[in-house]
């Protein structure tokens, strides 16, 4: 009986393996930005049912895209130190099982969004899945060192998805949130790519540190952090946010630029990973500051 259970476990994969397929930490960050987009879309609190369905639907489709990424990249993953133990790369979950799992997640998420939220959000989220799992993972990632710049648009979509989930329409403010994540993505990822340059070179992946060298990549990272600072000022400039956001955004981006400056001109062991880790904190805190600014800005409305 024990042997049968063990064989069954390896035949189907454990729940932890399936959870790993979804890249839960990445999906959590995407869902957070989508959730903030929902909250910013209206003066008060959005409809809680819509929020719940939208959060689950966007999360499920994001998880499906992550699972498909495991399938497409399994041969590359098996050769890289960072990814060699992933479930599909190691054979703990077969490609067919991972694809079936991804299709289940995607169909459930799409149905939830289409039937419970609105068609616009459902189709935009499905398009984001296609952009990441197919356009980026299957083509751009292997074709050009600008892969993360172009493909980053798919990962920048969640705030827009959250906004459309609540309002049913596109809005310029939501596009500003997309611009922030779109500009944040290259320095975030290139810092990791510098740290893992040899891994990418081993599998002939045309990441910027491999094709153009580490010093060029450091310069590109510094340039993008400056661009990100400017983009992060736009919500204040157009009147979307107030002083709380302005101060928070300036402090966060100054710190981000400091990391980029050190990486370029005073690099030391671990600096690239330190910048990568801070970039995640940067985006999380920036969106939470957006949320804080939004509700403190409208607080007088409820005090009347």
Buried (B, 14 or more C-beta within 10 A) or exposed (E): EEEEEEEEEEEBBEEEBBEBBBBBEBBEBBBBBBBBBBBBBBEEEBBEEBBEBBBBBBBBBBBBBBBBBBBBBBEBBBEBEEBEEBBBBBEBBBEEBBBEBBEEBBEBBBEBBBEBBBEBBBBBBBBBBBBBBBBBBBEBBBEBBBBBBBBBBBBBBBBBBBBBBBBBEEBEBBBBBBBBBBBBBBBBBBBBBBBBBEBBBBBEBBBBBBBBEBEEBBBBBBBBBBBBBEBBBBBBEEEBBBEBBBEBBBEBBEBBBEBBBBBBEEBEEEBBBBBBBBBBEBBBBBBEBBBBBBBEBEEEEEEE
